[in-house]
Amino acid sequence: MRLHQVSKRVVSLGLSLVLLAGGHVSAASVQEDLNRIGTWDGVTASRPLPGNYTDWSEQNVPFGVRSFYAAPWRSYMDTRDAPSLINSLGINFNNTIKPEAAEATAQVLQDAGITSARLEIPWKEISFDDESKLNTNADAQLTTILNAFKNHHIRPLILLNANAGLPVPYKMVPVSLKQQAKAGDRAIYVSDVSGIVPGYTGLQGQEYQSMYPIITAVDAATGQCILSDALKADLRSGSQNLIRLKYRPFSGVQFSDGTKNGAAQETIDGWLNYVATVSDFVARRLGTKGQADAGFDVEVWNEYSFGSQFLDINNYYNPPLKFSADLSYTEGTNVKTGAEVILPLTANYIKNPEHQLPGVQVISGFSNQRPWDDGATVWKNQDGLSKHYYTGFDQNGSVISSSTVQQYPTVNALGASDPYVPTQINSFPEYWFYSYQTEFAREAQPFPGPFADHYRYASIGGGKEAQLWMSETNYHRGVFAGKLVQQKGIQPTNPQLVQLMHSLETKALLRSYVFFQHKGFAHTFPYAINGGDLEFGIVPDAFFSALESNGYLLDSSAKSKVGPEIQSITNLVQFMKAGESIANPRKLNVDRILEYKPRIVYNGDGTDAHPARYQAEDLAILPYQLAANQFAIGYYVVTRNLTHAWDASKDELDPARYEMPDQDFEITLSNVNGVGASVYAFDPIHNSKNKVEIVSSTGSTITVKAPTADYPRFLVVQEAEEGPLLGDVQLQKTKNGPALTFTPNVDGNVKISWGAYPARETGAVTVRRYQHFDANLTNPVATGTSGSFGFNKTLGTSGDSNGYYRITGKIEPQFSEKYTFIYDGECRTQIYLNGKKLIDSCQPKMQASVDLEAGKTYDLEVVTFYENNGDPHSAYLYWSSSSQSFSVVPAKPDGSSEMYRSVTKNEKATVLLPDLKDGDGVRLELAKGGVNITYPQWDFDLRGVLYPTMPIVEVGDAGAEPRSLQVSPDTPLYEQPDACSAVVGYLAAQTVKAVEKRGEFYRIDTWLGYKWVHESNVVQP
């Protein structure tokens, strides 16, 4: 992203100029709706949030469709730990920062708690004549910057890129034009062609890309130079500078006439040499050669929309060159053609142990601005995907009404197709987590949605989770600043204007850092440190001026000018540093929200399909666990317009005009011990602690009344005693079978269940296949079983003809609630519950809701017709309710894969699970009082799953070979010194034998894999 690209969505202060373009509604009616935004009706004292705070259906917007009502980020809520937020804080160290300022700037970043910085080292900086080195100037400047990073513990994200402005190593070729050339000419004439290499030399300034047009042939006698395309502009006779590139743009490997194109591989080899040189250079400058972590990460490419012409040679040729074979790379079933092969090739180079780059993560920049990439299609050595989610103020794009938005498939609040557009304004950082357009942040949600494989845990297998990185983002305020400059008749350097812009950026930055990380992005890199007071700058221009004026020393004068953005991040990090590293935080829930004096977000028409929206529906609640008995819960109203005039009586340059007045919300949280708890709110902008009222509390809930702003504050809940945690959870293969180890922080009884992923329970679903003519399903040709109603490419084979599948089983819900069943599979499908049709094909949609009772058994049947296309089919039946998270419907557990284990505080527990198979997952649950911890938080989490590629390891004494000996059933097993694991069937790490009944409970003995443990009162018969 660069400044000339920032035309985004935003609103002008004078709206009438843009509202009549579509002619659908009057400017007056639109303005009337806009005037209601943020107002209270003066009558309604309070309003509860309708429905559940987290609702899976918020993300249920099919790809290719938008919704002005859905908020996909509210389909889920994680609980995270504090270090995950601190470690996510990055920034773009842009090339406008002078190397002399690098040391002081890095010091500011370190002091603020920012842990990483994105730094571009472009291909063009490699020496033309010695590609094992950078050119002299780049070496000196980048050495200074990397030394500053090293000194201040800033981890670089190195951007590898070949922007077409100057894509690769180059040399200038001075020539003299013998005659003027006109636009449209296909040749130029020069006095001397000796410095020209056809195919590698071209013009400058004709288009954005250098070496355009390319000189394809020369005539030494006449000086004629044939061009790959017609000139775009006239050229005067006389001195001109041509440019010679070291490599030709990426191209096919064979021309259409069968001729090999050696330049294609030459460019690939040049890229890999560039990767090698830069990675070695960075590691050496950071001093990490030979260490366990090379100390940096790599992003391959930057934005297709900005300077990517070098990826395709036909951006330089007209007519285009024709190829019969393209660049290609294959890895399993994943095939990539064209220039993007450099991504897996780069990842393979980085991960090759011979190159000594341990710990370096490789992410794709090709995914910056497109929606197609997902975790199921990454390369084996690729660690993640990066996005560039920019937002801002746009005079023409931020007003949303039927007169200003393009026609596009749209669904209303009921999920039905409907062109209705509620009038509103959007100019806010979280835009991409709503469904204003179909390309929202689907990859962050922790369960599947309507866009296949676009969710957090989509994987290529082996437990590999593709990380999400926000390698560029920011809220652009340049258009808003320009409007104020024009309206107020002031200079762009006006101190009040500068102060206002940084005030807006402070809120935007806090919101971006906290929201993006909490919703699923591992790292966030706002653009940029030095991006201009009125544009993207996070650190004020005054800071850099002060540095330069005093010889780049970070004295008190310069420190005083670091700006409110850096100060607020400093406050946030200092606050969060109190948090411990917690691998498996306790998941909190939001049971109820009550909005006092409800403020409108946008108006509706009074129907269920087009309701008005209020701020409770945009209340972000973002829990972090700091300790076993302490939480810091981020909360704020996700206001849709940062430039909204909350107090129009104040001057347009007064930041107070745009500050949302505090609004009270009553929030009920569950899975928190409210008895004896204390609370307060931390404000990172003002670095203050604010009082919060406890309305009510129980052993499992707390209700607070919290004054709320339009930026994150943190509700600190200090419980009176520690709640349960499960630490160091590992599932590994040993020579005696799979071993589960974990360490609880409290005494108690852990429930362990296991079975096919993602259900992690064992039950029986019967699968029968019928031929296509057997519509009555009378003669199955094949029968099998499954543990759930989820099938990942296991229905049908290449040898099958068209036919039916009938999938039957029993289910047992945990909660007495309304459940929604959602089917993802072939359209010709009927689903029956207790013999009653629940879903019938795709009309109107493949879902239905029904009330179920906890503990009651139901018969479920899925009948689907599939058409064989040579590939196995997938079919998933999901369910969700207020308490049941979105998951594949499991078969009713048969009790064979469930056990209870008595555990002791801070003692490592080891359990052998010999029945566990590859592809099975485990779930652990530990309760203390009214609160509980579940591992993992989400069924689809890739942790706690047994994978075929896992090595066999030793887990303490769990690998000891068990022996089979006689045991007396009347004596506790721990009193029998020769008792071992193979007693009464296969007993390793299972509940072994009930040897004494005490009231309603049995006393049991358990084999831990290395000793017997006697346990009492842990299993209810």
N, C-alpha and C positions, 0 to 999 in steps of 0.2 A: 504494500500500500504506500502510495506517495501522495503529495498534496494535490496533484492535478486529478486524482481519482476519487475525491471524497464527496462527490455529489450523492448524498444519501437522503434518508427520510427525516424531515423536520418541518417546523411550522413557522411561518412568518408572523410578525406582529400585526401586519395588515392582511387580513384573511380574504377580503372581498375580491382580491385580484385573481384568486385561483379557484374559487368555489363554483363557478358557473360553467366550467369547461364541459362537463357531461350533460348539463341541462336537466338533470333528474330532479333536483330539489332546488329551492331558492336559497340565495345567499343568506337571507334573513332567517330561515328556519335552521340552516346549518349553524349560523352564529348563535341562535338561541340555544341550541343543544350544546355548543361549545361553552357558552356562558355558565351552564349548569355544572360543568366539570369541577369537582372539588368542593361543591356546596352541600350544606345541610338544609333539609326542608324546614327546619325550625320547629318541628312538631315531634318527630319520631325520636324517642329517648334512646332507644337501643334496637339493634337488629341482630339476631343470631345468624351465623353463616349457614346458608342452606346446604344440606347434604353433608358429606364427609369432607374433612380438610384434604386428605389424600384420597384420590379417586382415580383408579386405573384408566377410566374412560376419558380423562382429560387429554391423554395422548392418542386417543383412538381416532386420529385424523388420517385417512389414507393418503399415500403419496400421490401428488397431483391435485390435492384438495387443500383448501385453507379454511380456517375458522376464526372469526373474530371473538368467539366465546371461549374456546378451549385454552387452557393454560397447561401445556404438557408438563411443565416443571412441578405442577401440583399432583401429578400422578404417582409420585413417590417422595419419600423423605428419608434420608440416611441420618445416622448419627456418626460423626467422625471424631478423630482426636485432634488435639491442637497442633502437634508437629506437622500433620498433613497440610494444614493451612499455611504454616510458616514456610514449609519447604516448597510450596507452590508459587511463592512470590518471586516473579522474575520481572525483567524490564528489557526493552530494546535499547542497546547501547549504540545509537545511530552515528553515522559517519560525519555528522556536523560537529561532534565533540572533538576539539583539538586534542591531539595526543598529550600535550602539556597539561591538560585538564583532567586526564584519566585518573591519576592517583587520587586527587582530591574528590573527584566524583565517585570513585569506587569506595572511598572512605565514607562518604555520605550514604551510599547504598548499604554498606555494612552496618553503619550505625542505625539505619532504619530497620534492618532485619531482612532486606531483600537478598535472596540467596543465589540468584542466577541472572545472567544477562545474555541476550541474544546478540551475536556479533557476526556480521557478514564478512567472509574472506572470499571474495569472488575469484573465479577462475582467471580473470584477466591479470591478477596480481602475481601469477607465476612468471618467472623469468622466461623470456622468449628463447634465449640461447642455452639456458641450463635449467631444465624443468625440475630438477631436484631442489631448487631454491625458489624463494619469492624474490621479486625484484627488490632492488636496494631500498627504495622509499617505503614500500609496503612492509618489508622486513623490519625496518626501524620503527615505524609507527605502530605496527601490530605488536611488536615486542614490548613497547612501552605500555600498551593497553593490557596485554596479557600479564605483564609483571604486576600491574595494578590489581588485576583480578586475583592473582596469586597472593599478593600481600593482604588482600581483604576478603579472602575466602568466598569469592564470587565464582560460581561454576558457569563456564561459558556454554551456551548453545551455539555452535558454529553453523552458520548458514552457508551451504555450498550452492553456488548459483552461477549462472552465465547469462546475466541480463544482456539483452541484444544491443543495448547502447554501446557497450564494449564487452563482448562476451568472453573472449579468450585472450591469451597473450597476443600482442600485436606489435607491428612496426608501422611508422608513417612512411609513405613513399611519395616524396616531392616530385612533381612533374610539371611540365609546362604545356598547357593546351595550345595547340597550333591554331585553333579556330573556335569561335563561339559554338556552343551546343544548345539546342532548343529543347524545351519540354516535349516529350514524344519521340525524340531521337533514340535510336537503338545502338549508336556507336559514338565514341569520342575519338579525337585525334591528338596524340601527344608527340613531343619532340624526341623522347627517348623512352623505350619500353623495357630497358634492361632491368629495372627494379620490380617489374610487374610479374607476378606468378599467376597465370590464369587459373581461375577457380578459387583462388585464395586472396585475391586483391579486388577491391571495389571502391565505390565512392562513399562520401560522407554527406550527411545533411539532406539526402533525398527522401528518406523516411526515418522513422525512429531507429531502426536497426542499422548498425554500421555495416560496411561492405555491401551496400545496396545502391544500385544494382551491382552484381558481380561481373567482373571482366572475364568472359569465357574464352576469348581467343585474341591474339594480337598479331599484327603484321609489322615486323620490324622495319620493313622498307618504307611503308607509308605512315607508320605510327597509329594505324587504326586499331581501336580496342572495341571488340564486340561486347555488348551488354546483355545481361540475363533478363532485363526488363527495360521498358522505355523510361527515359528520364522523367521525373516528376516536376522538375524546375529547371530553368535555364542555367547554363554555366558560362561564365565569361572566359574569354581566352586569357592566357597568361598562367601565372603560378597557381597551382592547386595541390592540395595534399590528398593523395589516395591513402587507403589503409589496407594493410596486409594482415590477415588473421592467421594464426598458427594452424588452426583447424577449420575445416568446412562445417557448416551446420549439419546437424544430425540428419541422416538420410537412409534410404533403403540399401540393402546389401547387393542387390542385383537389378540392373536395368531391364526394362521390358523386352529388349532384344536379346537377353541372355548374358550380356556383358557383366562381369563382376565389377562392383563399385568398391574399390579398396579404401576409399576415403571414409566409408561408413565405419569400418573397424578401426581405422586410424583415429577417428574422433572418440570412439569408445575407449580406446587405449589411452588417449590423451586425458580423458575425464578421470580414469582410474589412476593415472599418474598424478593428476591434480589432487585426488583424494589422499593418495599416499603422502604427497609432499606436505599438504596442509595438516593432516593428522599428526605426522611426525613433528612438524614445526610447533604445533600447539602443545603437544605433550612435552617437548623439550623446553619450551618457554615456561610452562607451568611447573616443570621439575617433577613430572609424574612418571617418567620413563622407568619401567621396572617395578612400579608400585601396583598394589592390588586394584586400584581404580585409576584410570588415566585422567579422570577429573574433568571431563567435558562430554558434551553430547553433540549430535550432528543432525541437522535438518537438510534434506535433499530437495532443493529447488524452492522457489518463492513465486507463488501466484501466477497462474496461467494468464491472467488479465494484464500483467505488467511486464513488458519486455521479454516475452517468452518466444519470440520469433525464431530464435536459434534452435529450438526443438524440432523445426521442420524446414528443410532446405527449400521447400516450395513457397515459403514466405519471401524468397529471394528470386524466384523464377516465374516468368510469365511469357509463354505458356509453361505450365508446371512440368517438371521432369516426371517420367513414368517409370515405375519400378514393378518388377514381378515378384520380388521378395523383400520383406521389410526386416529391420532389426527384430529379433525375437528372443524371449527368455521363457523357459518352462521350468516349473517347480511343482511336481505332482500334477494336479489337474489345473493349476493356476498358470495361465499363459498370458504374457504381455508382449505386445508388438509396439514398435516405434521407440521414440527416445526415452520413454519411461522405464526402459530396461535398466537405466542407470540407477534406479532405486534399489532393486535387489542386488545388483552388482556391487553397489557401494556398501550395502548392509553386509554382504558376504565378505568383502574386504575387511571391514571394521571388525567383524566377529571372528575372523581367522586368527587363532592363537599365535600364529607365526608373526603377526604384525604387532603384538604386544599392546593391545588397546583394550584391556579389560574394563568393564563397567560403562563403556561408551554406549549410549542408547541412540538408535537411529530412527528418526521419524520422517514421515512423508510430507513434503511441502506441496506435492501435486494435489493433495486433498484440501488445500487451503480454502478454495472457493467453490467447491462442487459437492453435491450430496451423495455421490455414488459409493465412496469408499466405506468399508466397514471392517470389523474385526475378523470376519470369516474369510476375508480375501487378502489379508496382509501376508507378507512373505515371512518365511520361517525366521529370518534374522532381522526383521523389521520390528521395532518396539511399539510403534504407535502412529497416530494420525494427527495432523495439526490443522487448525482452523484459523481463519482471520475474520472474526465477527466484529465488524465496525458498525457503529451507529452514530447518531448525531442530530444536529438541527439542520433541516433542509426546508428552505422556503416553499418548495413546491411539493414535497413528498410526504410531509408529516401529517397533514390534515387528511383524515380518513372519513370519507362520506361517499354516498352513491354517485356523487358528481366528480370525485377526484380519483377513484381507484379504477383500475382496469377490470373488465369482466373476467371472471375466473371461477372455476368450480368451487363453490362455497357451501359449507354446512352451517346450520343455525345451532341454537343452544340445545335442541333435541337431537342433533346429529343428522337431520334431514337436509337434503339439497335445497338451497334457498339463497337467492341473490341479495337478501336484505343486508344492508351495511349500517351498523350503528355508528353514528357520527362521533369522532374522537380525535385525539392527537397522539401520535407516538414519536417520542424523542427521548429514548432511555436505553441504558446499557443492556437490559435483559430482553430486548426485542426478540432475539433469536431463540429464546426459550418459550415464546408464545407461538401461535400458529398463524400469524399474519400472512406468512407464505409457507409453502409446503416444505421448504428446505430449513426446517428448524432443527434444533440440536437433539435429534432422535438417538444418536449414538450414546448419549449420557444416561438414558434410563436403564434401570437394572433388570428389566424383563422384556420379552419380545413385544413388538407392536405390529401395526399393519404394514410396515415396510420391512420385508424379510431381512433378518440378520443385522438390522440397524438398532442394536442395543448394546449395552456395556459389556456383556459377557459373551457376545458372539465371538467365536474362536475358530482357529484352524485346527485345534486339537492339542492334546498334551497339556492342558491347563494354561495355555498361553492367552493372556488377556491383553488386548491392544489398548494402550494408553491413549487418552485424549489430551492434546496440548493446545493451548491457545497461544500460538507463537506471535500473533499480532492482534491487537484489539485497542480500541479507545472510543471515547465519545468525542466526536469532532464538533468544536464550537465555533469554527471559523465563519460560517454563514451567519450565525447569530451575532457574533461580534461585528461583522460587516454591516448587518442591519442596524445595530446600535450606533456604529460610527456614522452612518448616513443619517439616521433619524435624529441623533443628538448634535450632529455637526462637530464632532470631536476628532482628535488625532488617534490613530491606532495605539499610540504609546500612552494614552490617557491613564493615569494611575488607578482611577476608579474602575475603568474598564478592565484593566489587567487584573485587579483584585477580584472583580466579579467572575472573570473567566476561570481563575484558579479556585474560586469558591465552588463553582459548578463542577470543575474537574475533581475536586476533593471528594464530593459525594459520588460522582461517577466512578472514581477509582476504587473507593471503598466497596461500593456495591459490586463492581466487577470482580475484584479479588475474592471477596467472600462468597458471592453467589456462584460464580463460575466453578470455584473449587468445590464448594459443597455439593453442587449438582453433578459433579463428575469429571471435571477437568483437572488433570494432575498438576499442570503448570500453566500459569498465565503471564504473558509478556506484553504489557501495554506498550504501545508505540507513542512517544518515545521520551527518553530523558530530556533531550534538548530539541523539542519539536515546535517551539514558538509559543509565546504567551496566548495568542489568540487562535491557535490551531490545535496542536496535539501535545504541547509541552507539558511535562509533569513537574520538572524543576524550572522555576522562573528564569527568564533571560537575565534578570538582575544578578542572579547567583554567578553565572558565567562571566558577566561583565566585572563583577567584584573580584573573581579569581584572576582574570587577566590583568586587572589593574594592579594587583599586588604580587605579581610573579607566580601565580598559581599556588599560593599557599592557602591552606584552609584555616584561615584565622577566624576570630569571632565575628568579624564583619561579614565574611562570606557565609558562615554558618547561619547567621541571622536571616539570610535570604534564601534558605532552602525551600521555603514555601509551605503552605498548609497541607499539600498532598503528602509530602514526605513526613511532616510532623504527625499527621493522623496515622500513617502506616507505622511510624515509630511507636506511637501509643498502643496501637493494636498488637504489635509484635511483643512489646514489653508485657502487655496483659496476658497474651497467649503463652508466653514462655513459662508460666506457672503450670501449664498442662503437661502431664506425663505422656509418654508414648504408649498408646493402648491399641494393640493390633485388632482387637475385637470389641469395640465399644458397645455399651448397652443401648439398644434401640429404644428411643422415646417415641411416643405417639401423641398426636393432638386430638383430643376428644371433642372439644367444643371451642368456638370463638364467638364472643359477643362484642359487637361494634357499637360504641356509644356515639350518639349524634352522627349517624351514618352519613358518609360523604359519597357522592356519586362519582363513578369513574366514567361512565357514559350512559346516556339515556336509552330507553327502549320504547316499545309501543304498548306495553302492558300485557303482552301475551307471553305464554310459556316459551314460545319459540324465539321471542325477541325481548327478553327481560332487560331491565336496567341492571347495571353492574355497580357494586359498591366496593369500598376499599378493603373490607374484610376478605373479599375474594382475591385480592392481590397482596395479602399479608404474607410475607416470606417468614418462615420459621425454620431456622437452620441450626440444629443442635450439635454442639461439640462436647465431648466428655473430657474433663480435665483430670479427674481422678476417680477412684472407685466410688466416691461420695460427692462428686462435684461436677456440675455441668455449666457451660457457658452457651446459652442459646441465642444465636443471632436472630434478630427480628426487626423488620421494618416494612413499611408500605412500599411496594414496587410501583411507585407513581409512574405514569406513562409519559410524562412530559417534564423534564428537568427545568424547562424554561417557563413553567406555569407561573403566572402572577398570583401568588397566594394573598398578597397584600398589595393591591393595585394603587393604594394611596402613597406608596413609597416610590422613590425615583427609579427609573429603569436601570440605573447603574448601582443601585443599592442591593447587595446580596440578600438582605432581609426580605426583599420583595418576592424572592423565589424560594424562601424557606417554608416548608409545610409546617403549620402550627401543630404542636403535639396533639395527638388524638388518643383517647383511652380505648384500649382493647382488653377484654377479659379473656384470658387464655387458660384452658384446662389441659394440662399435660398428664399423661399416664405412663406407667412403668417407672415412676419416680416415687420415692418414699417421702411424702410430704409431712409426716408427723415429726415435729421438732425442727423442720427445715428452716433455713433463713435465706432471704433473697435480696438482691439489689440489681441495678442495671448499670453497666459500664458503657460510657459514651466515648468512643475513640477520637472524635473530633475535638471535644472539649476536655478529654482526659479526666473525666469526672465520674463519680459514683452517685447514682440517683436512687431515691427511694422507690420501692415497688410494694404495693399492698398485696398481702396474702388474703385472698377471699375465703378460701376453704382448703382443707388438706385431709388426706387419708393415708393409709399405709401404701397406697399404690397410685395416688394422684395428688396434684397440687393445682390450685386455681389462683391465678394472680391477675391483678388489674395494673396494666403497664402503660404509661405514657409512651407513645410511639412516634417516631420521626420518619422521614423519607430516606434515611441512610441507616446502616446497621448499628444498632446498640446490642448489648449482650446481656441477657437475663442470666445472672449467676444464681444457681440453685445449689445451696450447700446442705446436703442431707446430714442427719444427725449421726448416721453410722454408715459403714461401707456397704455398698451393694455388691452383687456377685459379678465377677469377671472370669473369663476363661483365657488364660495366657498360653503362649507357646504351643498352640494347637498344630500338630503335625500328623499327617497320615503317610506312612511309609511302608515299603515292602521289606519284610525280613525273611530269613530262611524258613521260619515257621509260619509264614503268612503275613497278611497286612497287620500293621501295628498302629494304633492310635495313641498319641501321647498328648497330654495337656496339663496345665497347672492352674488349679482354682485358687482364688484369693480368699475363699470362705469355706468353712466346713459345710457339708451338705450331701445331697444325692443327685448325681448327674444322670439324666435320662439320655441314653445313646440309642439312636435309631439309624438304620442304614438300608440302602436299596438303590435301585436304578436312579441315576441323576436325571432330572433335578428333584424328583419327589423325595428321594432319600428314605423311602419306606418300601417294605416288601409286601406285595399282594399279588393277586392273580387276575389278569385280564386275558380273556380268550380271544384269539384272532383266527377267523376262518376266511378262506379265500374261495370264491365261486367263479365259475366261468360266465362269460358275458351273457349267455342265453338262459342262465338259471336265475331269472328275475325273482322267483319265489324263494330262493336261497334254500334249496332242499338237499343239494349234494355237494358238500364242500370238497374241494380238491386238495386242500392243504389246511392244516390246523397248527397253531402255535400259541405261545403265551407271551405276555409282557407285564411289566410292573405298573404301567400307567397308560393313560390314553394319549400318549405322545410317541410319535414315530418319526425319527430323523432319517429320511431316505431309506427306509426299510420296508416299504410297501411296494411290491412289484419288482421284477427283475427284467433284464433285457430279454429273457426267453418267454416271459409271460405275454398272453394276449390280453385284450381288454377284459375287465371283469369287476366283480364286487368284492368288497371286504366287509365282513360283519364282525364288529368288535364289541364284546359284551363283558360286563363285570359289575361288581358291587362297589359302591362308594359309601363313605361315612363322613359327613361334615363334622367339624369341630365346634361350630357355632350355630346357634339358632338365629339365623339372619336371612335376608334376601341375598341369594347368590346369583351372579351373572355368569352364564356359560358362554364362551367365545370359541368359535371353531375356525381354524386356519387350515384349509385343505381344499380338496376338489369340491366344485360347486354342487355337483349332483350328490348331495348328502342329506340324510335324515338322521336325527338324533332323538332318542326316546328316553324318558325318565319314568320308571315304573309303568312302562307300556304306553305312556301318553307322549305324543309327538311334541318335542320341545323346539326343534329347529328343522326347517324344511328348505333345503337348498339355499340359494343366496337371496331369497326374498323375505322381508325387505333387506335384512342383513343377517350375517351368520352369527347371531347371538340372541340370547333370551334370558330372562330373569325369572326366578322362582324362589319361594320361601322354603327353606330346609330346616330340619330340626337337628340339633347337635346329638351325636351318638346314634342316630337312626340310620338303618341301612336302606339304601336305595339301589334299584337295578338300573343300570345305564347301558344303553345300546347305541352304537354308531354304525350306520350302514352307508357305505360310500362306493360310488362307481368310479373307477379310474380308467383312463385311456392310456394304454402303454405307449410311451414315446421313446423307449429304449433306456430310460433312466428310472431308478427307484424313486418312489414318491414319498413325500413327507405329509404327515397329518398330525395336528395338535388340537386337543380340546383343553382349553384353559378354564379356570374359574376364579372368581374374586368376590369378596364381600367386604363389609365394613371392617371386619377383623381378619379375614383371610386375604393374605397378600396374593397378588396375581401369580398363578402357578399352573403347571400342567395338572390336570385332574388325576390324582393317584388312585390306584385300586385300594379297596379297604384293607388296611394292614392286617396281616394274619397272625401277628404276634411273634413270628419267628425271627424277626430282625429288630428286636427292641430289648434293651436291658437297662437296669439301674445300677449305678456304681456309687458306693459310698466313698467320699473324698475328704481329704484333710487339707486345711488351709495351707497354701504355699508349698505343698508337696506334689511333686510330679507324679501323675498317674499314667500308667501304661496298660493298654488293653489290646489283646490280640483279637482280631476279627477274621477268623479263618473262612467264614462264609462270604466275605466281601469279594466281589469280582471286578475285573477291569470295567470301568464305566459306572461303577456304583459310587455313591457319595454317602457321607455321614452327616448327622445332625446331632448337636449336643445342646441340652437345655439344663440350666441350673437356676434354681429359685432360692431366694432368701426373703422371707416375709412376703410382702405383696409385689415384689419386683423380680424380674428374671432376666437372664442373659441367654441368647440363642446364638449358636455358631452354625453356619454363617448367618448374617442378617438377611440375605436373600437366597431363595432356593437356587437361582441360576448362577450364583457365585461359583467360580471355577475352583475355589479352594475346597479342601475336604473331599476330594474326588480321587479315586484310584485310576491311574493312567497306565497303559501298557508300557510306556517308555520309562517308567520309574525304575531306578536301579534298586538292587537289593542291598540293604544297609543293616548294620547292627544297631539296635535300640537298647542300650543298657544290657541287661540280662534277658531281655525278651526273646533273644534268639536261642536260648538254651533248649536243648532237645527234650521234650516232655517224655515221661515214661508212664506205662499203664500198669497199675498195681491194684490189689484188692483193697476195698474200703468198707468199713463198717457203716451202714446207714444210720446207726443209732448214736454215733459219736461225731461231734463236730469235726470237720475235716482238718481244721488247723491243728487239732490235737493228735492227728495221725501223721507222724513225721515222714512216712513213706508215700503219702498221698500225692498224686501228680495229675497231670492234665487230662489224660484220656479216660477218666472215670465217667460212667454213665453216659456213654456216647462221646461226642466230640466236645470236650469241655473247655478247651483253651480260651481263657478270658471271657467265658460265658457265665451266666448264673448257673452254678453247678448243681446243687441239690438242696431242696428244702429239707432240713434235718430236724427242725423243731418249730411247731406252731405256737405263737404267742398271741392270743386274742385274734385280732383281725389281720395280723401280719405274720409272715414267715421269717425265721432266721435262715440266712443263706450263707454259703461259702463260695468264694470266687477265686479262680486261678488268674493271677496277674501276668502269667508268662514266666514268672521267676519265683513266686511264693504264693501260698494260700493266705487269704484274708477272710476273717470271720466278720460278718456284718449282720446287724439286727435291725428289724423294723424298717426295711427299705422296699419291700415288694408287697403290694396289696394283692391278695389272690383274686 
